[in-house]
Amino acid sequence: MTSAARTFAAISSPAPPPGNPVRLGRAVVLGGSVAGLLAARVLAEHAERVVVVERDPLDTGPVARRGVPQGRQVHALLRGGAQQLERWFPGFADRAVAAGAQRVLPAQQALYTDGVGKPGVSQVLCATRPFVEHQVRELVRDLPNVEFRTGRATGLDVSGGAVRAVRGESGGVGFREPGDLVVDASGRASRVPDQLAAAGWDVPPLTRQATGIDYATALFRRPPGQHDEHGVRVAAALVSPGTGSVLGGGAFTPVEGDRWIVLLAGYGTRPGGTAEEFVRLCRRDLPAPFGRVAANELLGDVVTHHQGDSRRRDWTAAARLPARLLAVGDAVSSFNPVYGQGMSSAALHASCLSAFLRSGADLDDPARRFFALQRVVVDAAWTVSTGGDRARTGVPPRGPERLAAGLLGLVVDATVVDPVVARAFDDVTQMVEHPATLLSPGVVWRSVRARRRPRPRPVPPLEPAVLLGPTALPARGAG
Ligand SMILES: Cc1cc2nc3c(=O)[nH]c(=O)nc-3n(C[C@H](O)[C@H](O)[C@H](O)COP(=O)(O)OP(=O)(O)OC[C@H]3O[C@@H](n4cnc5c(N)ncnc54)[C@H](O)[C@@H]3O)c2cc1C
């Protein structure tokens, strides 16, 4: 096992972290979304008081809100994230299910590549993004030493080489929240790097990988108990560029409120922007279970979202950083959303924070040990999501990366016919294991042998293009 894989295993362990907790007076968290809430949960074990500064009012229940524009899109909770939620909030999944989240067994899942299906590997918990955030928020609200402050953070007070307070404003009135530790969880558009630069500190360098992905998400009524006659309740389908479809893929899951949530995704093709086109693509370009789900009543509008790139800020590469400042969640790394890594990364960052605060860290030094731990998690997620994007955009891997990419291709191919390889792959894509575990001799050997096994036949769409009438969309590849 590589040392990164060992570190990843320690961070993602469901057991409480060992060590002596650092004690703090006050901690301040910027942003009260999933990453901020999880950071607050961890900090509550170390600080007398934790203040979460969030610009949106958070008493609105499980509904989409302005500060999280991606909240109306499909959100998968990966197994690695679910495990960490259970670690920080024991009983999280049972509570969520009691409130309406859906537990889906592996046999009720179908994962298709160009129609060739395989069952799921692990049970998944399905709900909308606002529902998950609401569940976490209610549990954080129950912590006696955490409070929420509605207001927009506007700057940091730094003196003596350390961050001392967060400045902000609410309704035109300024405020100052002093803190012994400040955690930036203000998302992908965080202003903290600019604020560091303005104060003469180093800015963690930003790396981007183009994704150019377009999302369209729609909700459909789910009559209680309804599922496909073949029992498919969760599906994810990849569509290769060569097939001529405007889709790069699609997915659906059951969610709270007796609804299905359905995603269509494309790269630069903006698929499914209208209700009519959305339903037609489900029926025509994806395996039959998509068409059956989309035969239900459409609830509300199709909601679209474009994400140009995956981004990461390398805090380990900044030479001069103030002490008592950390960053978590999308403020550090955000990925091509089809890999569903964001909330699980945030949960693992919280576990890095816990390990750091139990490692005897000296908070008067910049938090380098924290950023080094977190980098292992970011690297793992980045490898999975940008590997696919680089292959798609034709960036050829070089040197050792080329060998690794070739072996990985073998492994992915084998997941369709070898359940042991499928499990190993699932552990990595679900952020339970480090990607290096896929290159273990056992997995590679099974993948080589699997090449000889026959492949299952593709599952056709409900309405293959050749059966369409004159009013239908142009056939695949046309136009
Ligand atoms: C289209 C799309 C689909 C996605 N799908 C998935 C998925 O399937 N699975 C998954 O796990 N993840 C997914 N993600 C990622 C996921 O949404 C995020 O990773 C997750 O929300 C955690 O992000 P965060 O808490 O770091 O930041 P955010 O959720 O962006 O929250 C940042 C918070 O900070 C607040 N804030 C910002 N600036 C200030 C300020 N100055 N003062 C006070 N408050 C401030 C905002 O109001 C907001 O509440 C997806 C993302 C996109 C774009």
The ligand as a MOL file (V3000), in Angstrom:
LIG
                    3D

  0  0  0     0  0            999 V3000
M  V30 BEGIN CTAB
M  V30 COUNTS 53 58 0 0 0
M  V30 BEGIN ATOM
M  V30 1 C -24.0770 20.8950 -10.8140 0
M  V30 2 C -23.4410 20.3260 -9.5630 0
M  V30 3 C -23.7530 19.0500 -9.1640 0
M  V30 4 C -23.1270 18.5150 -8.0370 0
M  V30 5 N -23.3790 17.2180 -7.7100 0
M  V30 6 C -22.8250 16.6910 -6.6110 0
M  V30 7 C -23.0860 15.3500 -6.2360 0
M  V30 8 O -23.7410 14.5890 -6.9480 0
M  V30 9 N -22.5530 14.9030 -5.0620 0
M  V30 10 C -21.7700 15.6980 -4.2800 0
M  V30 11 O -21.3350 15.2450 -3.2220 0
M  V30 12 N -21.4720 16.9580 -4.6310 0
M  V30 13 C -21.9600 17.4720 -5.7630 0
M  V30 14 N -21.6830 18.7700 -6.1030 0
M  V30 15 C -20.7890 19.5560 -5.2350 0
M  V30 16 C -21.5290 20.0360 -3.9780 0
M  V30 17 O -22.6270 20.8510 -4.3180 0
M  V30 18 C -20.5850 20.8000 -3.0430 0
M  V30 19 O -19.3530 20.1590 -2.9930 0
M  V30 20 C -21.1750 20.8680 -1.6560 0
M  V30 21 O -22.2670 21.7550 -1.6720 0
M  V30 22 C -20.2230 21.3310 -0.5680 0
M  V30 23 O -19.7810 22.5760 -0.8880 0
M  V30 24 P -19.3290 23.6780 0.1670 0
M  V30 25 O -20.0920 23.5760 1.4280 0
M  V30 26 O -17.8640 23.6680 0.2220 0
M  V30 27 O -19.7390 24.9980 -0.6350 0
M  V30 28 P -21.1650 25.5090 -1.0670 0
M  V30 29 O -22.1840 24.4420 -0.9780 0
M  V30 30 O -20.9920 26.2020 -2.3580 0
M  V30 31 O -21.5220 26.5580 0.0680 0
M  V30 32 C -20.8150 27.7360 0.3060 0
M  V30 33 C -21.5940 28.4840 1.3820 0
M  V30 34 O -20.8760 29.6470 1.7590 0
M  V30 35 C -21.7810 30.7400 1.8010 0
M  V30 36 N -20.9860 31.9480 1.5430 0
M  V30 37 C -20.2580 32.2330 0.4300 0
M  V30 38 N -19.6370 33.4090 0.5730 0
M  V30 39 C -19.9600 33.8820 1.7980 0
M  V30 40 C -19.6130 35.0510 2.5260 0
M  V30 41 N -18.8090 35.9820 2.0130 0
M  V30 42 N -20.1200 35.2000 3.7570 0
M  V30 43 C -20.9550 34.2670 4.3070 0
M  V30 44 N -21.3250 33.1400 3.6550 0
M  V30 45 C -20.8240 32.9400 2.4220 0
M  V30 46 C -22.8150 30.4340 0.7260 0
M  V30 47 O -24.0120 31.1380 0.9100 0
M  V30 48 C -22.9690 28.9280 0.9160 0
M  V30 49 O -23.9110 28.6200 1.8990 0
M  V30 50 C -22.2370 19.3050 -7.2660 0
M  V30 51 C -21.9370 20.6100 -7.6760 0
M  V30 52 C -22.5060 21.1110 -8.8280 0
M  V30 53 C -22.1190 22.4950 -9.2700 0
M  V30 END ATOM
M  V30 BEGIN BOND
M  V30 1 1 1 2
M  V30 2 1 2 3
M  V30 3 2 2 52
M  V30 4 2 3 4
M  V30 5 1 4 5
M  V30 6 1 4 50
M  V30 7 2 5 6
M  V30 8 1 6 7
M  V30 9 1 6 13
M  V30 10 2 7 8
M  V30 11 1 7 9
M  V30 12 1 9 10
M  V30 13 2 10 11
M  V30 14 1 10 12
M  V30 15 2 12 13
M  V30 16 1 13 14
M  V30 17 1 14 15
M  V30 18 1 14 50
M  V30 19 1 15 16
M  V30 20 1 16 17
M  V30 21 1 16 18
M  V30 22 1 18 19
M  V30 23 1 18 20
M  V30 24 1 20 21
M  V30 25 1 20 22
M  V30 26 1 22 23
M  V30 27 1 23 24
M  V30 28 2 24 25
M  V30 29 1 24 26
M  V30 30 1 24 27
M  V30 31 1 27 28
M  V30 32 2 28 29
M  V30 33 1 28 30
M  V30 34 1 28 31
M  V30 35 1 31 32
M  V30 36 1 32 33
M  V30 37 1 33 34
M  V30 38 1 33 48
M  V30 39 1 34 35
M  V30 40 1 35 36
M  V30 41 1 35 46
M  V30 42 1 36 37
M  V30 43 1 36 45
M  V30 44 2 37 38
M  V30 45 1 38 39
M  V30 46 1 39 40
M  V30 47 2 39 45
M  V30 48 1 40 41
M  V30 49 2 40 42
M  V30 50 1 42 43
M  V30 51 2 43 44
M  V30 52 1 44 45
M  V30 53 1 46 47
M  V30 54 1 46 48
M  V30 55 1 48 49
M  V30 56 2 50 51
M  V30 57 1 51 52
M  V30 58 1 52 53
M  V30 END BOND
M  V30 END CTAB
M  END
